[in-house]
């Protein structure tokens, strides 16, 4: 190393030795070297033996890499502080919640048994506490796949809670609807996550959007069937629920497939999706009204803002606004594509040639 590098190293050692409140003699004693050796290091006349670097770094309260480079590793120190803070936070939350849940369960057990001389509402508290534990404490435990374990445990706890409430409320058909709704939410939220996992074959991951749409659509249709069956109206599933669901889901299908598979820039995709939204907004309400057999709404009349025309007028303005936004995005997309092509041609053109 150059003399400047040696002096930088010596200054670094001297600064951090003084920062620890030690003299050269004290540092030398801890490292089992002479005071003269420490003095030479700090004056930039020599370097310590490489075997002394870990011990020297430890005594100076710095990292070995910092010592070798004779500079402050602020990012590394910040990362270590953050990691230590996270471990302390995790430990505090873990023990606090564990103790709180244990106290809640024991207290409710004793109070319920003392007052009612039987365990009644305690069975509602137990799965509720288990649900809270699954969402807050379980992910902090050192277990394999804590996220998926938390999802499974929280789902089981929620279903148990619904079952206990159902048994204590005179029963009824709402339990089937509630359980179906919970399972539907899990399918809709976690199907795209499952299909994106590295363990899934690459060919399947490439079709994750299409498969998510298929699974989600089937799940929604099944939920509607269960809902209508629980309400005693299963006969309306094929004639009402399925057509309305199809009308509502077709724009979602088209928009999702456009976003995922159409080879356009972001502005072009946004223009098409906005146009799809405009068409859906215009068609959805009249189509559903027709399926339900209700009278068709009056057309828009911007000259009249009465109770019978205000909805149609607002709908018209919304659709018009979406069309304008879509057109503007389309123009911006074309301009951006031309600029990109021009820049690409310029990069391919040799220097000095037009």
PAZA-916679 format. One record per residue: x, y, z of N, C-alpha, C in turn; chain; residue in one letter. Coordinates in pm, whole numbers, plus 50000, padded with zeros to 5 digits. Example, Ala and Ser with C-alpha at 12.3 -4.5 7.8 and 13.67 -1.06 7.14 Angstrom:
! PAZA-916679
(voti (51319,49431,50780),(51230,49550,50780),(51320,49670,50780),'A','a')
(voti (51285,49775,50708),(51367,49894,50714),(51290,50003,50787),'A','s')
***
This chain:
! PAZA-916679
(voti (50083,49880,50000),(50000,50000,50000),(50087,50125,50000),'A','x')
(voti (50032,50235,49954),(50103,50362,49953),(50113,50418,50094),'A','x')
(voti (50201,50519,50109),(50215,50583,50240),(50083,50643,50287),'A','x')
(voti (50006,50701,50191),(49876,50759,50226),(49783,50652,50281),'A','x')
(voti (49783,50534,50219),(49697,50426,50266),(49739,50382,50405),'A','x')
(voti (49873,50374,50427),(49921,50336,50560),(49878,50438,50665),'A','x')
(voti (49889,50567,50629),(49852,50671,50724),(49702,50669,50751),'A','x')
(voti (49622,50642,50645),(49476,50631,50664),(49445,50517,50761),'A','x')
(voti (49516,50405,50745),(49494,50292,50835),(49532,50331,50977),'A','x')
(voti (49647,50398,50993),(49690,50438,51127),(49595,50535,51192),'A','x')
(voti (49547,50633,51113),(49450,50729,51167),(49321,50659,51209),'A','x')
(voti (49280,50561,51130),(49157,50487,51161),(49171,50413,51293),'A','x')
(voti (49286,50344,51311),(49310,50270,51435),(49316,50366,51553),'A','x')
(voti (49388,50477,51538),(49402,50573,51648),(49267,50632,51687),'A','x')
(voti (49189,50669,51587),(49058,50730,51615),(48968,50635,51692),'A','x')
(voti (48962,50510,51648),(48871,50416,51714),(48928,50366,51847),'A','x')
(voti (49061,50366,51862),(49116,50333,51994),(49076,50439,52094),'A','x')
(voti (49093,50565,52056),(49053,50673,52147),(48902,50670,52173),'A','x')
(voti (48825,50628,52068),(48681,50620,52086),(48640,50517,52189),'A','x')
(voti (48721,50412,52207),(48691,50311,52309),(48746,50348,52446),'A','x')
(voti (48821,50462,52452),(48874,50508,52581),(48999,50435,52625),'A','x')
(voti (49067,50365,52535),(49186,50289,52570),(49313,50364,52530),'A','x')
(voti (49420,50338,52605),(49552,50390,52568),(49619,50290,52476),'A','x')
(voti (49731,50332,52415),(49806,50240,52330),(49854,50120,52410),'A','x')
(voti (49893,50144,52534),(49942,50035,52618),(49830,49934,52646),'A','x')
(voti (49710,49985,52676),(49598,49894,52705),(49560,49812,52583),'A','x')
(voti (49558,49876,52466),(49526,49802,52345),(49633,49698,52316),'A','x')
(voti (49759,49735,52334),(49868,49641,52311),(49858,49521,52405),'A','x')
(voti (49821,49547,52531),(49808,49438,52627),(49698,49342,52587),'A','x')
(voti (49586,49394,52537),(49474,49308,52497),(49508,49223,52375),'A','x')
(voti (49598,49277,52289),(49633,49205,52168),(49763,49125,52184),'A','x')
(voti (49825,49136,52304),(49949,49063,52332),(50061,49105,52236),'A','x')
(voti (50070,49235,52213),(50179,49292,52133),(50240,49405,52215),'A','x')
(voti (50348,49462,52164),(50415,49571,52236),(50345,49703,52210),'A','x')
(voti (50362,49796,52304),(50306,49930,52286),(50369,49998,52165),'A','x')
(voti (50497,49966,52139),(50566,50023,52023),(50500,49979,51893),'A','x')
(voti (50451,49854,51887),(50387,49804,51765),(50258,49882,51737),'A','x')
(voti (50181,49907,51842),(50058,49985,51825),(50092,50126,51779),'A','x')
(voti (50197,50184,51836),(50238,50319,51798),(50277,50325,51650),'A','x')
(voti (50349,50222,51603),(50388,50219,51462),(50265,50206,51371),'A','x')
(voti (50167,50128,51414),(50044,50116,51332),(49980,50254,51316),'A','x')
(voti (49968,50323,51428),(49895,50450,51426),(49973,50560,51354),'A','x')
(voti (50104,50548,51348),(50184,50647,51275),(50202,50611,51128),'A','x')
(voti (50142,50500,51085),(50150,50461,50945),(50284,50405,50905),'A','x')
(voti (50358,50349,51003),(50491,50295,50974),(50487,50144,50946),'A','x')
(voti (50386,50078,50994),(50376,49933,50972),(50231,49889,50986),'A','x')
(voti (50208,49762,50952),(50074,49703,50963),(50078,49589,51064),'A','x')
(voti (49966,49561,51129),(49962,49444,51217),(49963,49316,51134),'A','x')
(voti (50005,49208,51198),(50000,49078,51131),(49854,49044,51098),'A','x')
(voti (49834,48978,50984),(49698,48952,50939),(49619,48869,51039),'A','x')
(voti (49688,48788,51117),(49618,48705,51216),(49561,48789,51330),'A','x')
(voti (49611,48913,51345),(49563,49000,51452),(49439,49081,51413),'A','x')
(voti (49405,49081,51284),(49297,49168,51238),(49163,49139,51307),'A','x')
(voti (49117,49013,51318),(48988,48991,51386),(48987,49043,51529),'A','x')
(voti (49098,49016,51605),(49103,49062,51744),(49109,49214,51750),'A','x')
(voti (49189,49276,51661),(49200,49421,51660),(49065,49485,51626),'A','x')
(voti (48996,49429,51526),(48864,49482,51490),(48767,49470,51606),'A','x')
(voti (48774,49358,51677),(48683,49338,51791),(48712,49440,51902),'A','x')
(voti (48839,49465,51930),(48873,49560,52036),(48838,49704,51998),'A','x')
(voti (48844,49734,51868),(48810,49869,51822),(48660,49885,51796),'A','x')
(voti (48586,49773,51810),(48441,49774,51788),(48407,49814,51644),'A','x')
(voti (48477,49754,51549),(48450,49776,51407),(48449,49640,51339),'A','x')
(voti (48407,49639,51212),(48412,49516,51134),(48550,49496,51073),'A','x')
(voti (48583,49370,51044),(48712,49341,50983),(48724,49410,50848),'A','x')
(voti (48614,49410,50772),(48618,49477,50642),(48641,49627,50657),'A','x')
(voti (48582,49686,50759),(48606,49828,50785),(48752,49853,50818),'A','x')
(voti (48808,49763,50899),(48947,49780,50938),(49040,49767,50818),'A','x')
(voti (49013,49668,50733),(49098,49648,50615),(49090,49768,50522),'A','x')
(voti (48969,49819,50505),(48952,49934,50416),(48979,50067,50485),'A','x')
(voti (48996,50061,50619),(49021,50182,50699),(48914,50286,50674),'A','x')
(voti (48789,50242,50674),(48678,50335,50653),(48557,50283,50728),'A','x')
(voti (48462,50370,50751),(48340,50334,50822),(48243,50264,50728),'A','x')
(voti (48200,50146,50764),(48098,50074,50687),(47962,50111,50744),'A','x')
(voti (47915,50232,50708),(47790,50282,50766),(47672,50193,50728),'A','x')
(voti (47667,50147,50602),(47554,50064,50558),(47553,49931,50633),'A','x')
(voti (47675,49872,50647),(47681,49745,50719),(47638,49760,50863),'A','x')
(voti (47685,49868,50926),(47646,49892,51064),(47496,49916,51076),'A','x')
(voti (47440,49990,50979),(47296,50016,50981),(47219,49886,50964),'A','x')
(voti (47268,49799,50874),(47201,49669,50855),(47206,49587,50983),'A','x')
(voti (47322,49587,51049),(47333,49510,51173),(47243,49568,51282),'A','x')
(voti (47236,49702,51287),(47146,49763,51386),(47000,49729,51355),'A','x')
(voti (46965,49734,51227),(46827,49702,51190),(46794,49556,51223),'A','x')
(voti (46891,49467,51195),(46868,49326,51224),(46852,49304,51374),'A','x')
(voti (46936,49371,51453),(46926,49358,51598),(46794,49416,51648),'A','x')
(voti (46753,49531,51593),(46626,49591,51632),(46509,49500,51598),'A','x')
(voti (46516,49437,51478),(46410,49346,51440),(46404,49227,51534),'A','x')
(voti (46520,49170,51571),(46520,49056,51663),(46462,49095,51798),'A','x')
(voti (46496,49214,51845),(46441,49260,51973),(46291,49282,51963),'A','x')
(voti (46247,49345,51850),(46104,49368,51830),(46029,49235,51821),'A','x')
(voti (46085,49141,51745),(46021,49011,51729),(46008,48939,51862),'A','x')
(voti (46114,48942,51942),(46110,48876,52072),(46007,48942,52164),'A','x')
(voti (46002,49075,52163),(45907,49146,52249),(45764,49115,52210),'A','x')
(voti (45735,49121,52078),(45598,49091,52031),(45562,48947,52062),'A','x')
(voti (45657,48856,52038),(45629,48714,52057),(45591,48684,52202),'A','x')
(voti (45674,48730,52295),(45646,48699,52435),(45527,48777,52489),'A','x')
(voti (45510,48902,52443),(45396,48981,52489),(45264,48918,52447),'A','x')
(voti (45255,48879,52319),(45130,48819,52271),(45106,48682,52333),'A','x')
(voti (45211,48602,52347),(45194,48471,52408),(45140,48484,52550),'A','x')
(voti (45199,48574,52628),(45154,48593,52766),(45011,48648,52769),'A','x')
(voti (44982,48745,52680),(44848,48805,52677),(44742,48701,52640),'A','x')
(voti (44770,48617,52540),(44673,48515,52500),(44653,48411,52611),'A','x')
(voti (44763,48373,52676),(44752,48275,52784),(44667,48332,52899),'A','x')
(voti (44692,48459,52932),(44614,48522,53040),(44467,48531,53000),'A','x')
(voti (44440,48568,52874),(44301,48580,52829),(44228,48447,52838),'A','x')
(voti (44294,48340,52793),(44229,48209,52796),(44202,48164,52939),'A','x')
(voti (44303,48176,53026),(44286,48132,53165),(44181,48216,53236),'A','x')
(voti (44185,48347,53215),(44088,48435,53280),(43945,48404,53236),'A','x')
(voti (43924,48391,53105),(43789,48361,53055),(43742,48224,53102),'A','x')
(voti (43832,48129,53111),(43796,47996,53160),(43746,48004,53304),'A','x')
(voti (43822,48074,53388),(43785,48084,53529),(43656,48163,53547),'A','x')
(voti (43645,48279,53478),(43525,48363,53494),(43401,48290,53444),'A','x')
(voti (43408,48228,53328),(43291,48158,53274),(43248,48044,53365),'A','x')
(voti (43345,47969,53414),(43313,47856,53502),(43259,47904,53636),'A','x')
(voti (43310,48017,53687),(43266,48068,53817),(43125,48127,53810),'A','x')
(voti (43096,48200,53702),(42967,48269,53692),(42857,48174,53644),'A','x')
(voti (42884,48100,53539),(42779,48016,53480),(42784,47872,53529),'A','x')
(voti (42889,47838,53604),(42909,47701,53652),(42914,47601,53536),'A','x')
(voti (42952,47651,53420),(42969,47567,53301),(43045,47649,53198),'A','x')
(voti (43105,47579,53104),(43176,47648,52996),(43078,47675,52883),'A','x')
(voti (43042,47803,52864),(42947,47841,52759),(43016,47933,52659),'A','x')
(voti (43021,48064,52691),(43082,48157,52597),(43233,48141,52586),'A','x')
(voti (43293,48063,52676),(43436,48036,52667),(43472,47971,52534),'A','x')
(voti (43382,47890,52479),(43410,47821,52353),(43410,47916,52235),'A','x')
(voti (43354,48036,52253),(43366,48140,52150),(43503,48210,52164),'A','x')
(voti (43544,48233,52288),(43672,48300,52312),(43789,48216,52263),'A','x')
(voti (43781,48085,52284),(43896,47999,52251),(43934,48005,52103),'A','x')
(voti (43842,47982,52008),(43883,47993,51867),(43915,48137,51826),'A','x')
(voti (43852,48236,51894),(43885,48376,51863),(44030,48407,51900),'A','x')
(voti (44073,48359,52016),(44212,48378,52057),(44306,48300,51965),'A','x')
(voti (44264,48180,51926),(44345,48101,51833),(44361,48173,51699),'A','x')
(voti (44254,48239,51655),(44261,48316,51530),(44360,48432,51543),'A','x')
(voti (44351,48504,51655),(44444,48615,51677),(44588,48564,51687),'A','x')
(voti (44608,48453,51755),(44741,48393,51766),(44796,48354,51629),'A','x')
(voti (44711,48299,51544),(44754,48254,51411),(44798,48372,51324),'A','x')
(voti (44734,48487,51343),(44764,48602,51258),(44879,48686,51311),'A','x')
(voti (44903,48686,51442),(45002,48777,51500),(45127,48706,51550),'A','x')
(voti (45113,48594,51616),(45225,48529,51683),(45284,48414,51603),'A','x')
(voti (45200,48334,51543),(45248,48216,51470),(45350,48251,51361),'A','x')
(voti (45330,48360,51283),(45432,48392,51180),(45569,48427,51237),'A','x')
(voti (45576,48461,51368),(45704,48497,51429),(45780,48377,51483),'A','x')
(voti (45715,48262,51490),(45782,48143,51541),(45877,48086,51436),'A','x')
(voti (45981,48020,51484),(46078,47959,51393),(46028,47822,51350),'A','x')
(voti (45937,47823,51253),(45878,47700,51201),(45890,47704,51049),'A','x')
(voti (45887,47587,50984),(45894,47586,50837),(45771,47653,50777),'A','x')
(voti (45792,47733,50675),(45684,47800,50601),(45587,47872,50696),'A','x')
(voti (45633,47968,50772),(45544,48035,50869),(45425,48104,50804),'A','x')
(voti (45443,48158,50682),(45330,48225,50617),(45216,48130,50586),'A','x')
(voti (45250,48017,50525),(45145,47920,50492),(45089,47855,50619),'A','x')
(voti (45173,47835,50718),(45123,47781,50846),(45024,47878,50908),'A','x')
(voti (45054,48007,50901),(44963,48108,50955),(44831,48108,50880),'A','x')
(voti (44838,48096,50746),(44715,48091,50666),(44630,47971,50704),'A','x')
(voti (44692,47853,50713),(44616,47733,50747),(44555,47740,50886),'A','x')
(voti (44636,47783,50984),(44587,47789,51122),(44477,47894,51137),'A','x')
(voti (44494,48010,51072),(44391,48114,51083),(44262,48071,51015),'A','x')
(voti (44272,47998,50904),(44151,47950,50837),(44076,47850,50925),'A','x')
(voti (44150,47754,50982),(44087,47656,51071),(44025,47725,51193),'A','x')
(voti (44095,47822,51249),(44043,47893,51367),(43917,47971,51333),'A','x')
(voti (43915,48037,51217),(43798,48113,51176),(43678,48021,51152),'A','x')
(voti (43702,47908,51086),(43592,47814,51063),(43541,47757,51195),'A','x')
(voti (43632,47730,51290),(43590,47682,51421),(43507,47788,51494),'A','x')
(voti (43549,47914,51484),(43474,48023,51547),(43333,48033,51488),'A','x')
(voti (43323,48027,51356),(43191,48031,51292),(43104,47914,51336),'A','x')
(voti (43165,47797,51347),(43089,47679,51388),(43036,47693,51530),'A','x')
(voti (43121,47744,51620),(43079,47761,51760),(42966,47862,51769),'A','x')
(voti (42979,47974,51698),(42873,48076,51700),(42745,48019,51640),'A','x')
(voti (42757,47943,51535),(42639,47882,51471),(42568,47786,51565),'A','x')
(voti (42646,47705,51637),(42585,47609,51731),(42515,47680,51845),'A','x')
(voti (42565,47799,51882),(42505,47870,51995),(42399,47971,51956),'A','x')
(voti (42371,47985,51825),(42276,48087,51782),(42149,48028,51722),'A','x')
(voti (42119,47905,51753),(41999,47846,51696),(42019,47792,51557),'A','x')
(voti (42144,47787,51515),(42182,47732,51384),(42117,47812,51270),'A','x')
(voti (42082,47749,51160),(42033,47821,51043),(42124,47797,50924),'A','x')
(voti (42093,47861,50812),(42167,47837,50688),(42285,47930,50668),'A','x')
(voti (42306,48025,50759),(42411,48125,50736),(42551,48067,50747),'A','x')
(voti (42567,47955,50822),(42701,47897,50837),(42756,47852,50702),'A','x')
(voti (42673,47788,50622),(42717,47741,50491),(42759,47859,50404),'A','x')
(voti (42683,47968,50412),(42716,48087,50333),(42847,48148,50381),'A','x')
(voti (42864,48158,50513),(42986,48218,50569),(43110,48136,50535),'A','x')
(voti (43100,48004,50552),(43214,47917,50521),(43248,47926,50373),'A','x')
(voti (43147,47927,50289),(43171,47938,50145),(43238,48071,50110),'A','x')
(voti (43195,48178,50177),(43257,48308,50153),(43404,48311,50194),'A','x')
(voti (43436,48249,50308),(43575,48243,50352),(43661,48165,50251),'A','x')
(voti (43611,48050,50208),(43686,47969,50112),(43700,48041,49978),'A','x')
(voti (43596,48113,49937),(43604,48190,49812),(43714,48296,49822),'A','x')
(voti (43718,48367,49934),(43820,48471,49951),(43960,48411,49945),'A','x')
(voti (43979,48294,50009),(44111,48229,50008),(44150,48191,49866),'A','x')
(voti (44055,48136,49791),(44083,48095,49653),(44120,48216,49567),'A','x')
(voti (44042,48324,49578),(44067,48442,49495),(44199,48510,49529),'A','x')
(voti (44234,48514,49657),(44356,48585,49698),(44481,48501,49674),'A','x')
(voti (44475,48372,49705),(44597,48293,49709),(44622,48208,49585),'A','x')
(voti (44524,48193,49497),(44549,48116,49375),(44663,48175,49292),'A','x')
(voti (44665,48306,49264),(44780,48360,49187),(44912,48344,49260),'A','x')
(voti (44910,48346,49393),(45034,48327,49469),(45081,48183,49455),'A','x')
(voti (44988,48089,49470),(45025,47947,49456),(45082,47918,49318),'A','x')
(voti (45020,47975,49216),(45063,47948,49079),(45195,48015,49044),'A','x')
(voti (45242,48107,49129),(45368,48177,49102),(45485,48120,49182),'A','x')
(voti (45460,48018,49263),(45567,47961,49345),(45671,47892,49258),'A','x')
(voti (45799,47895,49298),(45904,47829,49219),(45882,47679,49202),'A','x')
(voti (45812,47617,49298),(45789,47473,49287),(45692,47437,49175),'A','x')
(voti (45615,47533,49129),(45520,47509,49020),(45596,47501,48889),'A','x')
(voti (45563,47405,48800),(45634,47396,48671),(45628,47527,48594),'A','x')
(voti (45737,47555,48521),(45746,47682,48447),(45631,47697,48347),'A','x')
(voti (45591,47587,48283),(45481,47595,48186),(45352,47640,48252),'A','x')
(voti (45330,47599,48376),(45209,47640,48449),(45220,47786,48491),'A','x')
(voti (45341,47827,48537),(45359,47966,48579),(45336,48063,48464),'A','x')
(voti (45369,48023,48341),(45347,48110,48226),(45199,48132,48199),'A','x')
(voti (45116,48039,48244),(44971,48050,48224),(44900,48088,48353),'A','x')
(voti (44975,48147,48449),(44915,48170,48580),(44796,48265,48574),'A','x')
(voti (44799,48365,48487),(44686,48458,48478),(44562,48387,48426),'A','x')
(voti (44577,48310,48318),(44464,48237,48262),(44408,48136,48362),'A','x')
(voti (44497,48062,48428),(44451,47962,48526),(44386,48030,48646),'A','x')
(voti (44438,48146,48687),(44375,48219,48797),(44233,48262,48761),'A','x')
(voti (44215,48308,48638),(44082,48349,48593),(43986,48229,48592),'A','x')
(voti (44034,48115,48543),(43949,47995,48537),(43909,47951,48677),'A','x')
(voti (44008,47939,48766),(43980,47894,48902),(43890,47993,48974),'A','x')
(voti (43917,48122,48960),(43835,48223,49025),(43692,48223,48975),'A','x')
(voti (43674,48207,48844),(43539,48204,48787),(43461,48084,48838),'A','x')
(voti (43524,47967,48838),(43457,47847,48889),(43421,47864,49036),'A','x')
(voti (43513,47923,49115),(43487,47943,49257),(43369,48037,49280),'A','x')
(voti (43362,48144,49202),(43251,48240,49216),(43118,48174,49180),'A','x')
(voti (43116,48098,49072),(42992,48031,49031),(42947,47929,49136),'A','x')
(voti (43042,47856,49193),(43007,47761,49298),(42954,47833,49422),'A','x')
(voti (43017,47946,49456),(42970,48023,49571),(42827,48072,49550),'A','x')
(voti (42798,48121,49430),(42662,48167,49399),(42562,48052,49409),'A','x')
(voti (42602,47932,49363),(42514,47816,49374),(42486,47782,49519),'A','x')
(voti (42592,47781,49602),(42574,47750,49744),(42488,47856,49811),'A','x')
(voti (42512,47984,49778),(42434,48093,49836),(42286,48080,49804),'A','x')
(voti (42255,48058,49677),(42114,48047,49637),(42050,47921,49694),'A','x')
(voti (42127,47812,49700),(42072,47688,49757),(42040,47707,49905),'A','x')
(voti (42129,47777,49978),(42105,47802,50119),(41983,47891,50141),'A','x')
(voti (41955,47978,50044),(41839,48066,50053),(41714,48005,49992),'A','x')
(voti (41725,47882,49941),(41612,47815,49880),(41578,47867,49741),'A','x')
(voti (41674,47925,49670),(41649,47978,49537),(41747,47920,49435),'A','x')
(voti (41780,47795,49449),(41877,47733,49359),(41831,47735,49214),'A','x')
(voti (41698,47745,49191),(41646,47747,49053),(41687,47873,48977),'A','x')
(voti (41729,47976,49047),(41767,48100,48981),(41917,48105,48948),'A','x')
(voti (41989,47999,48981),(42133,47999,48956),(42164,48005,48806),'A','x')
(voti (42104,47913,48731),(42135,47906,48587),(42071,48019,48508),'A','x')
(voti (41954,48065,48553),(41881,48165,48475),(41917,48309,48510),'A','x')
(voti (41964,48333,48632),(41992,48469,48676),(42138,48487,48719),'A','x')
(voti (42183,48403,48813),(42317,48423,48870),(42428,48404,48767),'A','x')
(voti (42421,48297,48690),(42527,48270,48593),(42533,48379,48484),'A','x')
(voti (42421,48419,48424),(42430,48527,48323),(42485,48658,48380),'A','x')
(voti (42441,48695,48500),(42491,48820,48559),(42640,48808,48590),'A','x')
(voti (42681,48694,48644),(42823,48674,48672),(42905,48679,48544),'A','x')
(voti (42851,48621,48436),(42924,48622,48308),(42941,48765,48258),'A','x')
(voti (42835,48844,48266),(42843,48983,48219),(42945,49061,48300),'A','x')
(voti (42950,49035,48431),(43044,49107,48517),(43187,49059,48500),'A','x')
(voti (43206,48930,48471),(43341,48874,48465),(43406,48886,48328),'A','x')
(voti (43328,48896,48222),(43387,48905,48088),(43483,49024,48076),'A','x')
(voti (43445,49145,48120),(43543,49256,48114),(43667,49229,48196),'A','x')
(voti (43653,49163,48311),(43768,49130,48394),(43861,49035,48320),'A','x')
(voti (43803,48932,48256),(43882,48837,48177),(43960,48910,48067),'A','x')
(voti (43888,48992,47990),(43952,49059,47876),(44065,49152,47925),'A','x')
(voti (44037,49230,48030),(44138,49323,48081),(44260,49248,48133),'A','x')
(voti (44239,49140,48208),(44351,49065,48264),(44436,49002,48153),'A','x')
(voti (44372,48945,48051),(44446,48883,47942),(44520,48987,47859),'A','x')
(voti (44460,49104,47842),(44527,49212,47769),(44651,49257,47845),'A','x')
(voti (44637,49278,47976),(44750,49323,48058),(44863,49221,48056),'A','x')
(voti (44828,49093,48061),(44932,48990,48073),(44995,48952,47940),'A','x')
(voti (44915,48944,47833),(44967,48879,47713),(44980,48972,47591),'A','x')
(voti (44917,49089,47591),(44925,49174,47472),(45059,49249,47470),'A','x')
(voti (45137,49238,47361),(45270,49299,47356),(45265,49448,47321),'A','x')
(voti (45212,49528,47412),(45207,49673,47393),(45278,49742,47509),'A','x')
(voti (45311,49871,47488),(45369,49946,47599),(45261,49977,47703),'A','x')
(voti (45305,50032,47816),(45212,50055,47927),(45097,50146,47892),'A','x')
(voti (45125,50252,47813),(45018,50344,47774),(44916,50276,47684),'A','x')
(voti (44962,50190,47594),(44870,50118,47506),(44780,50024,47585),'A','x')
(voti (44839,49953,47681),(44761,49864,47767),(44657,49944,47845),'A','x')
(voti (44700,50058,47900),(44607,50141,47977),(44493,50192,47890),'A','x')
(voti (44522,50226,47765),(44418,50275,47674),(44314,50166,47649),'A','x')
(voti (44360,50044,47624),(44266,49935,47597),(44184,49901,47721),'A','x')
(voti (44249,49895,47836),(44177,49863,47960),(44073,49971,47991),'A','x')
(voti (44108,50097,47969),(44011,50205,47992),(43893,50194,47896),'A','x')
(voti (43920,50158,47771),(43812,50139,47675),(43721,50023,47717),'A','x')
(voti (43782,49916,47767),(43703,49804,47818),(43614,49849,47933),'A','x')
(voti (43669,49933,48021),(43589,49985,48131),(43472,50069,48083),'A','x')
(voti (43495,50147,47977),(43386,50229,47922),(43274,50142,47867),'A','x')
(voti (43310,50039,47791),(43208,49949,47733),(43134,49876,47845),'A','x')
(voti (43208,49828,47945),(43144,49756,48054),(43048,49846,48131),'A','x')
(voti (43089,49969,48155),(43003,50064,48227),(42874,50091,48149),'A','x')
(voti (42887,50097,48018),(42770,50126,47934),(42675,50008,47925),'A','x')
(voti (42730,49887,47924),(42648,49767,47895),(42597,49700,48021),'A','x')
(voti (42672,49707,48130),(42643,49625,48247),(42504,49648,48304),'A','x')
(voti (42468,49772,48331),(42339,49799,48396),(42220,49758,48309),'A','x')
(voti (42215,49797,48180),(42101,49752,48097),(42093,49600,48085),'A','x')
(voti (42209,49533,48077),(42208,49387,48063),(42152,49321,48188),'A','x')
(voti (42194,49367,48305),(42143,49308,48429),(41994,49337,48444),'A','x')
(voti (41954,49458,48409),(41811,49492,48414),(41730,49400,48325),'A','x')
(voti (41781,49369,48208),(41711,49280,48115),(41701,49139,48171),'A','x')
(voti (41811,49090,48230),(41810,48954,48288),(41710,48944,48402),'A','x')
(voti (41700,49048,48484),(41608,49047,48597),(41464,49073,48555),'A','x')
(voti (41444,49107,48428),(41309,49133,48380),(41252,49264,48427),'A','x')
(voti (41336,49359,48460),(41289,49489,48507),(41278,49586,48389),'A','x')
(voti (41200,49694,48403),(41187,49791,48294),(41320,49855,48259),'A','x')
(voti (41342,49877,48132),(41467,49939,48088),(41474,50083,48138),'A','x')
(voti (41591,50128,48183),(41603,50267,48231),(41589,50366,48115),'A','x')
(voti (41547,50486,48149),(41534,50589,48047),(41671,50628,47993),'A','x')
(voti (41679,50666,47865),(41808,50709,47810),(41853,50841,47870),'A','x')
(voti (41979,50871,47851),(42034,50996,47905),(41970,51116,47837),'A','x')
(voti (41947,51220,47915),(41893,51346,47863),(41959,51457,47945),'A','x')
(voti (42069,51511,47892),(42146,51609,47967),(42072,51739,47988),'A','x')
(voti (41959,51757,47917),(41879,51878,47937),(41787,51865,48058),'A','x')
(voti (41771,51741,48106),(41683,51716,48222),(41761,51640,48329),'A','x')
(voti (41771,51699,48446),(41839,51633,48558),(41737,51608,48669),'A','x')
(voti (41639,51521,48636),(41535,51483,48730),(41566,51344,48786),'A','x')
(voti (41485,51299,48880),(41510,51170,48945),(41507,51054,48847),'A','x')
(voti (41430,51066,48736),(41419,50956,48642),(41530,50957,48536),'A','x')
(voti (41610,51063,48528),(41715,51070,48426),(41854,51090,48484),'A','x')
(voti (41864,51122,48613),(41995,51157,48668),(42093,51041,48660),'A','x')
(voti (42046,50918,48686),(42137,50803,48680),(42191,50784,48539),'A','x')
(voti (42104,50792,48439),(42146,50775,48300),(42241,50887,48259),'A','x')
(voti (42214,51009,48305),(42301,51121,48270),(42442,51103,48330),'A','x')
(voti (42448,51063,48456),(42578,51041,48521),(42652,50928,48450),'A','x')
(voti (42580,50822,48415),(42641,50709,48344),(42698,50755,48210),'A','x')
(voti (42624,50837,48140),(42670,50887,48011),(42798,50968,48026),'A','x')
(voti (42802,51054,48127),(42921,51137,48149),(43042,51053,48188),'A','x')
(voti (43019,50951,48268),(43129,50861,48307),(43184,50790,48185),'A','x')
(voti (43095,50736,48101),(43139,50666,47981),(43213,50762,47887),'A','x')
(voti (43160,50882,47870),(43227,50981,47784),(43365,51014,47836),'A','x')
(voti (43377,51030,47967),(43507,51059,48026),(43606,50944,48004),'A','x')
(voti (43560,50822,48019),(43647,50707,47996),(43691,50699,47851),'A','x')
(voti (43601,50731,47758),(43636,50728,47616),(43743,50833,47586),'A','x')
(voti (43728,50952,47643),(43827,51058,47621),(43963,51017,47677),'A','x')
(voti (43963,50963,47798),(44089,50918,47860),(44153,50808,47777),'A','x')
(voti (44071,50714,47729),(44124,50604,47648),(44187,50656,47519),'A','x')
(voti (44119,50752,47454),(44174,50809,47330),(44305,50882,47357),'A','x')
(voti (44310,50958,47465),(44434,51030,47498),(44548,50933,47526),'A','x')
(voti (44519,50826,47600),(44622,50726,47627),(44667,50657,47499),'A','x')
(voti (44572,50632,47407),(44609,50570,47281),(44702,50657,47199),'A','x')
(voti (44673,50787,47191),(44760,50879,47118),(44899,50884,47184),'A','x')
(voti (44902,50892,47316),(45030,50896,47388),(45108,50767,47365),'A','x')
(voti (45037,50655,47355),(45104,50527,47330),(45170,50525,47193),'A','x')
(voti (45100,50575,47093),(45156,50579,46957),(45279,50669,46953),'A','x')
(voti (45270,50787,47016),(45383,50879,47018),(45503,50815,47088),'A','x')
(voti (45478,50751,47202),(45587,50686,47275),(45650,50575,47193),'A','x')
(voti (45569,50497,47121),(45622,50389,47038),(45710,50444,46927),'A','x')
(voti (45669,50556,46866),(45750,50616,46759),(45882,50669,46813),'A','x')
(voti (45876,50732,46929),(46000,50783,46990),(46094,50668,47022),'A','x')
(voti (46040,50560,47073),(46122,50444,47108),(46187,50384,46984),'A','x')
(voti (46110,50372,46875),(46166,50318,46751),(46274,50411,46695),'A','x')
(voti (46250,50543,46702),(46350,50638,46653),(46479,50629,46733),'A','x')
(voti (46468,50615,46865),(46587,50602,46948),(46660,50472,46917),'A','x')
(voti (46585,50365,46892),(46648,50237,46859),(46722,50247,46726),'A','x')
(voti (46662,50315,46626),(46730,50332,46496),(46857,50416,46513),'A','x')
(voti (46850,50519,46598),(46967,50605,46619),(47081,50527,46682),'A','x')
(voti (47048,50436,46773),(47153,50356,46836),(47217,50258,46738),'A','x')
(voti (47137,50210,46641),(47191,50116,46542),(47269,50186,46434),'A','x')
(voti (47251,50320,46415),(47320,50393,46308),(47463,50419,46348),'A','x')
(voti (47562,50382,46263),(47703,50406,46297),(47731,50555,46317),'A','x')
(voti (47826,50587,46400),(47861,50727,46426),(47907,50797,46299),'A','x')
(voti (47851,50917,46280),(47891,50995,46164),(47803,50972,46042),'A','x')
(voti (47710,50874,46048),(47622,50849,45936),(47479,50884,45972),'A','x')
(voti (47402,50926,45869),(47263,50966,45890),(47176,50846,45855),'A','x')
***
